[in-house]
Amino acid sequence: MEKEKILISWLVMVFFLNIGLFGGPTKFPAEKLEKAEQLQREIRLLNLINGLDLTQEQMEMILRSAEESKKLRERFIATLLYQQDKMEESLKEIKSYLGERKEIPPDVVQNYRRLDKEIKKARLEMQESVRDLARQIEEGLESHQIFQLQEFIPCIIPPKGEARIGQASNYKGQIRSLERIRRIPSRLYQTRKEEILSRTLEAMKIHVPLWVDIDEEEMKSHIQAVYDETRRLDDPEFEIQKKRLAEDLISPFKPDIPAHNLARKIEGFLLSPEIIPILEERIKVDGSNARQVP
């Protein structure tokens, strides 16, 4: 399935910290979060398409590739579903033998390895085909468009008056949050630390894709380490280190797409299912506007 990475808008996190770290838990209906996440993905893709300034031919080429990529992924999912019952039965059988502390029979082992190999082979074939599509798109882009894509950091509100697309690595919101953490009295911080960490984590989790699991205790430990270091520093040292601390704070929550990995970016953005209706509409609108020009 899709997987995004990037610096997502952290306005929600700042909002949570502004309304008070010590308030009661905030709950959101899952369907509203899912809809908001879908809209954010679409807006980021629109910012990318606007910034690349694609020609009609390029948009049509990317659209064909995205449609083919979607078919490849759907075929892979179909393979998984077809093998699901067999794999489930195999795993139950293995679990039964292990639960009884019995040696797993060779034929059971062989059956599991065969199923596992078939699934891995199907995944590899799908991934290689998608990479081929990504290379085709890269070959169809101009050098300035490739540069734009390499520098692209997804955002909701595009920057004004800049040649690049996406959003610069701006940590002002996180820095303000760290400054508030420093102002909390020591005794209050120690007694409310668990609550502070939990609320920070809940705010950050809003930006994690819904299908991605995170280790909450591990993330709390990470947040605590950053907060504790933030509070240990004297004022001059904090001024020097605050940007690095802000980046450290959010680093585990960034989507796993290296900033300059062009192939991964093409696969994650230009070959995503969400880009298909966006390109279809853009091609339709641009085509209509071209016909109206005398």
Phi and psi in degrees as a GROMACS rama.xvg file:
@    title "Ramachandran Plot"
@    xaxis  label "Phi"
@    yaxis  label "Psi"
@TYPE xy
-67.9728  151.07  GLU-2
-145.065  120.385  LYS-3
-102.924  -178.027  GLU-4
176.728  140.638  LYS-5
142.759  164.314  ILE-6
-91.1419  107.499  LEU-7
-84.1974  160.684  ILE-8
-57.7027  130.908  SER-9
-106.26  22.5643  TRP-10
-62.8278  -34.7397  LEU-11
-63.4645  -41.8249  VAL-12
-61.3565  -45.9108  MET-13
-61.8765  -39.4199  VAL-14
-58.9483  -46.396  PHE-15
-59.7663  -43.584  PHE-16
-69.7482  -32.2579  LEU-17
-68.4466  -37.5316  ASN-18
-79.614  -3.86816  ILE-19
120.722  126.988  GLY-20
-75.3628  -15.4158  LEU-21
-111.163  16.4316  PHE-22
-79.5179  179.012  GLY-23
-72.7656  166.339  GLY-24
-65.2651  141.78  PRO-25
-104.153  130.916  THR-26
-115.813  143.834  LYS-27
-127.218  137.233  PHE-28
-62.0903  135.031  PRO-29
-59.299  -38.1545  ALA-30
-67.4346  -31.187  GLU-31
-71.0693  -40.0187  LYS-32
-62.034  -42.2702  LEU-33
-64.1136  -41.6335  GLU-34
-65.4098  -41.9379  LYS-35
-63.1079  -41.4642  ALA-36
-64.0331  -39.6231  GLU-37
-62.6717  -44.6114  GLN-38
-64.3956  -39.1981  LEU-39
-62.8762  -42.0624  GLN-40
-61.636  -41.748  ARG-41
-65.8251  -40.2431  GLU-42
-65.5436  -41.3831  ILE-43
-61.6416  -40.6758  ARG-44
-66.9465  -37.7218  LEU-45
-62.6097  -41.0236  LEU-46
-61.7971  -38.9285  ASN-47
-66.1765  -48.2782  LEU-48
-61.2042  -43.2014  ILE-49
-61.7514  -40.8173  ASN-50
-71.3727  -32.4746  GLY-51
-75.353  -20.6653  LEU-52
51.8797  57.3199  ASP-53
-73.3441  147.083  LEU-54
-78.2499  167.663  THR-55
-59.4943  -42.2691  GLN-56
-65.0934  -40.5334  GLU-57
-64.9965  -42.4686  GLN-58
-62.6634  -40.5784  MET-59
-66.4003  -37.4833  GLU-60
-65.8323  -44.262  MET-61
-66.5198  -38.8808  ILE-62
-61.079  -45.821  LEU-63
-60.2985  -42.0185  ARG-64
-66.4806  -41.0703  SER-65
-65.0506  -38.3789  ALA-66
-65.5302  -40.0699  GLU-67
-67.2809  -40.1868  GLU-68
-61.2831  -41.5972  SER-69
-61.4321  -41.9997  LYS-70
-63.6913  -41.6611  LYS-71
-60.7887  -44.8916  LEU-72
-67.0125  -37.8956  ARG-73
-66.3854  -37.5896  GLU-74
-65.9319  -38.1334  ARG-75
-64.8672  -42.7104  PHE-76
-61.7322  -39.5959  ILE-77
-61.9243  -39.3594  ALA-78
-62.9233  -42.9583  THR-79
-61.1989  -44.1983  LEU-80
-65.2526  -37.2679  LEU-81
-64.5099  -38.4074  TYR-82
-86.533  -8.67573  GLN-83
-58.7222  -49.9953  GLN-84
-61.6675  -41.6454  ASP-85
-65.4298  -44.0137  LYS-86
-66.0737  -40.9613  MET-87
-61.2993  -42.666  GLU-88
-64.5953  -40.8648  GLU-89
-63.0961  -44.0952  SER-90
-66.4741  -38.2981  LEU-91
-62.8663  -39.0825  LYS-92
-65.4344  -43.6928  GLU-93
-62.8866  -44.0035  ILE-94
-60.4916  -38.5787  LYS-95
-62.7375  -45.4437  SER-96
-64.2683  -42.3054  TYR-97
-67.2892  -38.0302  LEU-98
-62.9621  -30.5134  GLY-99
-93.8247  6.24389  GLU-100
56.9927  39.443  ARG-101
-105.448  154.966  LYS-102
-71.7227  136.936  GLU-103
-74.7802  125.4  ILE-104
-61.3927  147.628  PRO-105
-55.7721  -39.0114  PRO-106
-67.868  -31.8872  ASP-107
-69.1745  -43.525  VAL-108
-61.2792  -44.8196  VAL-109
-63.4401  -40.2904  GLN-110
-64.3862  -43.7791  ASN-111
-62.7293  -45.9517  TYR-112
-63.248  -35.6677  ARG-113
-64.6523  -46.8703  ARG-114
-62.9047  -44.2385  LEU-115
-62.1282  -40.6447  ASP-116
-65.4387  -40.6447  LYS-117
-63.8267  -40.2745  GLU-118
-67.4652  -44.6727  ILE-119
-63.0561  -38.5234  LYS-120
-64.4895  -42.9725  LYS-121
-63.2151  -39.9592  ALA-122
-65.5944  -43.6189  ARG-123
-63.0018  -43.4282  LEU-124
-62.1525  -41.2374  GLU-125
-63.7333  -46.5271  MET-126
-62.8472  -41.1749  GLN-127
-65.7029  -38.8808  GLU-128
-66.2785  -39.692  SER-129
-66.9989  -38.3089  VAL-130
-63.2588  -37.5242  ARG-131
-61.2047  -41.1364  ASP-132
-64.5313  -39.1531  LEU-133
-63.0752  -40.8358  ALA-134
-64.7934  -37.6121  ARG-135
-63.7118  -40.8631  GLN-136
-64.9338  -44.2276  ILE-137
-57.5764  -41.4758  GLU-138
-66.7  -24.1894  GLU-139
-89.5171  -1.75763  GLY-140
-97.4419  149.965  LEU-141
-77.8896  163.032  GLU-142
-60.8145  -38.5463  SER-143
-69.9091  -30.9382  HIS-144
-70.8409  -38.0158  GLN-145
-62.5157  -41.3845  ILE-146
-62.5111  -44.2829  PHE-147
-59.0738  -42.9288  GLN-148
-67.5598  -39.0237  LEU-149
-61.8522  -36.9285  GLN-150
-87.1777  -6.50891  GLU-151
-65.879  125.174  PHE-152
-121.275  114.026  ILE-153
-55.2202  142.177  PRO-154
-148.537  165.766  CYS-155
-91.8065  -49.1323  ILE-156
-101.591  114.253  ILE-157
-69.7983  149.384  PRO-158
-68.0977  151.775  PRO-159
-98.8811  142.523  LYS-160
64.4289  28.4491  GLY-161
-125.119  149.39  GLU-162
-74.2799  -30.2328  ALA-163
-81.781  164.316  ARG-164
-104.834  168.145  ILE-165
83.6739  -160.757  GLY-166
-126.699  132.886  GLN-167
-66.3807  160.979  ALA-168
-73.0155  85.9757  SER-169
-107.891  121.491  ASN-170
-114.323  24.2013  TYR-171
-60.088  -42.4496  LYS-172
-63.2929  -44.5865  GLY-173
-66.5558  -37.3788  GLN-174
-64.1034  -41.7613  ILE-175
-61.8738  -37.5178  ARG-176
-64.007  -42.4022  SER-177
-65.711  -36.1096  LEU-178
-64.3047  -37.0979  GLU-179
-67.1659  -37.7927  ARG-180
-61.5289  -39.0653  ILE-181
-65.7905  -28.6863  ARG-182
-82.2211  -11.741  ARG-183
-69.5684  128.883  ILE-184
-56.0947  144.834  PRO-185
-55.6997  -46.2301  SER-186
-64.3045  -42.8335  ARG-187
-64.8396  -39.6242  LEU-188
-62.1174  -43.3372  TYR-189
-66.8662  -40.8292  GLN-190
-75.6782  -26.936  THR-191
-108.32  12.6503  ARG-192
-57.1545  -46.8767  LYS-193
-60.1392  -40.041  GLU-194
-67.8981  -40.535  GLU-195
-61.4322  -46.2412  ILE-196
-64.0045  -40.9793  LEU-197
-64.37  -43.0094  SER-198
-69.1212  -37.4175  ARG-199
-62.4749  -44.4979  THR-200
-62.2017  -44.0409  LEU-201
-60.7264  -39.5438  GLU-202
-64.9863  -41.5248  ALA-203
-70.3842  -34.9052  MET-204
-62.5  -22.3267  LYS-205
-56.8074  -31.3793  ILE-206
-95.0743  1.75061  HIS-207
-88.6005  129.135  VAL-208
-49.7253  141.91  PRO-209
-62.5308  -25.3304  LEU-210
-88.8286  -1.84338  TRP-211
-95.7347  125.055  VAL-212
-87.9005  140.827  ASP-213
-126.758  151.107  ILE-214
-85.8366  104.682  ASP-215
-64.1186  -39.972  GLU-216
-65.696  -38.7873  GLU-217
-64.8379  -41.0843  GLU-218
-67.6795  -38.2134  MET-219
-62.2122  -41.4362  LYS-220
-61.902  -39.0344  SER-221
-64.6237  -47.1895  HIS-222
-61.0595  -43.871  ILE-223
-60.6344  -42.0534  GLN-224
-60.9528  -42.2193  ALA-225
-67.5335  -44.6489  VAL-226
-62.9787  -44.0132  TYR-227
-63.215  -41.7909  ASP-228
-64.8456  -39.8409  GLU-229
-58.3604  -41.0348  THR-230
-77.5726  -24.1524  ARG-231
-74.2657  -30.0082  ARG-232
-71.8793  145.374  LEU-233
-77.9245  171.115  ASP-234
-59.0258  -48.0278  ASP-235
-61.1285  -41.6433  PRO-236
-68.4542  -36.285  GLU-237
-62.5738  -40.7823  PHE-238
-59.6588  -34.8449  GLU-239
-74.9927  -38.0931  ILE-240
-97.0168  -7.20279  GLN-241
-62.9348  -36.638  LYS-242
-67.1669  -41.9762  LYS-243
-63.7317  -40.0079  ARG-244
-64.8079  -40.8877  LEU-245
-63.6347  -41.673  ALA-246
-65.8088  -41.0472  GLU-247
-60.9304  -39.6998  ASP-248
-58.0886  -44.176  LEU-249
-96.7086  -5.15773  ILE-250
-55.5776  -39.7501  SER-251
-69.5718  -14.8901  PRO-252
-99.6332  2.15949  PHE-253
-75.4671  140.274  LYS-254
-57.9605  147.164  PRO-255
-83.1799  65.837  ASP-256
-130.777  105.567  ILE-257
-54.8126  140.07  PRO-258
-58.1721  -35.1026  ALA-259
-112.426  15.6939  HIS-260
-87.1307  95.9582  ASN-261
-63.9771  -44.3707  LEU-262
-60.0969  -43.9029  ALA-263
-63.6358  -37.9564  ARG-264
-67.5121  -40.348  LYS-265
-62.9363  -44.8289  ILE-266
-63.536  -41.4539  GLU-267
-75.7026  -28.5001  GLY-268
-113.043  -61.9814  PHE-269
-73.6957  -15.7772  LEU-270
-110.69  15.4406  LEU-271
-79.0978  150.803  SER-272
-60.016  -33.0875  PRO-273
-65.382  -22.0745  GLU-274
-77.9355  -17.2272  ILE-275
-61.1782  -55.8371  ILE-276
-64.8886  -30.1286  PRO-277
-65.2123  -45.7796  ILE-278
-68.7115  -38.8214  LEU-279
-58.4723  -44.6932  GLU-280
-68.2888  -41.9808  GLU-281
-64.6283  -41.8156  ARG-282
-62.459  -41.1872  ILE-283
-64.4048  -45.6513  LYS-284
-67.7172  -46.1468  VAL-285
-65.0886  -37.0071  ASP-286
-65.211  -39.8008  GLY-287
-66.7558  -40.6786  SER-288
-65.547  -36.6506  ASN-289
-65.2282  -36.9649  ALA-290
-69.9712  -25.2539  ARG-291
-82.1119  -15.6879  GLN-292
-72.1297  125.392  VAL-293
